[in-house]
Amino acid sequence: MPRVVDHDERRRQIAEALLAVAARDGHEAVSSRAVAKELGVATGSLWHYFDGFDDVIRAAAAEITRRTDERIRSVTAGLRGLTRLDALMREVLPVEAETRTEAYVVVGFWGRLATLASSPDAGSPTLAPWQDRISEAIDEAIVDGELSDATPKQAVMSLLRSITYGQQVLEVTEPRGAEAHLAVLDSILSPWRA
């Protein structure tokens, strides 16, 4: 009797193998052969789950987003306002070993993701699903008096999103300590603190 394989779980395992190769050996080492070797399978078996290597890269980007979202849900449970926002941003800024490694992996894939052929879901792997939680945390901070009523919420949200990407690039090109990344976050919020 043929073995039953969970298609979605196997796709995730392949994406995780690609991320492991990229984190350990660098982007230049990422190939279908290297991913298959990481999994201990034949290269051709990857194509039972993906149409091509670009699809594996999309899945890897989505896996990082999924992992980050999972961490954010965990660390922000029960928090509100600026405490919630700070905990959330610490999961997307490169301030710990895990988030620094993710920065190297993600930044390395951005060029390739940008050149992939358009598809209805082409943007989804890099779309930050936690933007709603950032919005809620800012609203809570305003209601709780931590931020001024005059806080330009949409502008602050845009800046927070920009520094997420920008600080990842800086970590890759000009590595710095966590304090430097967190200082940028503080500089965005400080004009609006009550």
Steps between C-alpha positions, in 0.01 A plus 500: 500500500645843405609725783270797565691828498366827637559722196501829694733364769742371239500839324582662835784252560647583159473875570664449841783303338562789260510742794740273688737486202484879453558572871788255532673523161387830348282578202758399246469142629121487459396267220248224444782248545606654833140506625447138402826402670391681817183290498678179402288451188551496125482841331212387278282433802478877564298543184217285635426796728614805303482608136852641506771647719339845498200343674731355765645848559149646534417226749818572698415870520148411613647263761706781654189717511305213661771443763519869580123526530495199732766657724314831502175332607685327781698796638218754475229289665350700785696817421364831381610842384868585478603185688321292236649708217853469642468120535367475145773715347770299680384199297541676164806714564840322491567522875547133598698218340187355337376827355851593381526167317157558349614842381791344310273239346216736411714780360685247287172385346344841435663549162388159383147546637473835322584342164263206524222498245184668623232277636186572700684418824846629404503759777363282774825345624640837603176665611522556874182353653576672829421851369155475658658424836729802465193713430319360803804556726524864387126549563539348847799725573297806404199391708726418797672839478841356405491679166353841421152528348674690218711197402486468119418129511532421129831685471636324808388164363672575168821595681487183711461289189784686330740450789416132511639459150764771531653368821517151350697640206728694737559187707618321186710786360615673822444265796420679822379416846141465609517839672550677166196335344285569807617864508352548152170359628510734800575802280182435300284479811664761724339812341159354573554363851266663748 
